[in-house]
Amino acid sequence: MSRYVDGFVLPVPKANLEAYCRMAQQAGEVWKEYGALEYVECVADDVKPGKLTSFPQSVQLKEDEVVVFSWITYESREQRDKINEQVMKDPRIAHIDPGSMPFDGMRMFWGGFTTFVEM
């Protein structure tokens, strides 16, 4: 069964990691309520700068930051679009001021992916 995945990579100041974790927990609850199959947040503990590219380089990681890698899985792209529309209208998410986030959203990147190998 093929699933659809939204993936995210972002820098989080180490001093804000607890606040980010609280925010992610709340967000995950909302996504799951609307039908996301899985909501996962991971903090880097073994990522090194590369010669050409790497997780740290991709987000212009600063010395006092850590990389967070996360993903949300859905049954399909159609389900993802429907769920994300509902999530963005939910008052628990819609009221959040982007400037109050515990990370620099300008250095975050994300995208949607269709799975083609699952084991």
BELLIN-V960344 format. One record per run of one state. SS is the DSSP state (2 for helix, 1 for strand, 0 for the rest). FROM is the first residue (numbers start at 1). LEN is the number of residues. If there is no record, write none. Layout:
ss:SS from:FROM len:LEN
ss:SS from:FROM len:LEN
//
This chain:
ss:0 from:1 len:3
ss:1 from:4 len:10
ss:2 from:14 len:20
ss:0 from:34 len:4
ss:1 from:38 len:6
ss:0 from:44 len:11
ss:2 from:55 len:4
ss:0 from:59 len:6
ss:1 from:65 len:10
ss:0 from:75 len:2
ss:2 from:77 len:13
ss:0 from:90 len:1
ss:2 from:91 len:4
ss:0 from:95 len:3
ss:2 from:98 len:3
ss:0 from:101 len:4
ss:2 from:105 len:3
ss:0 from:108 len:1
ss:1 from:109 len:6
ss:0 from:115 len:5
//
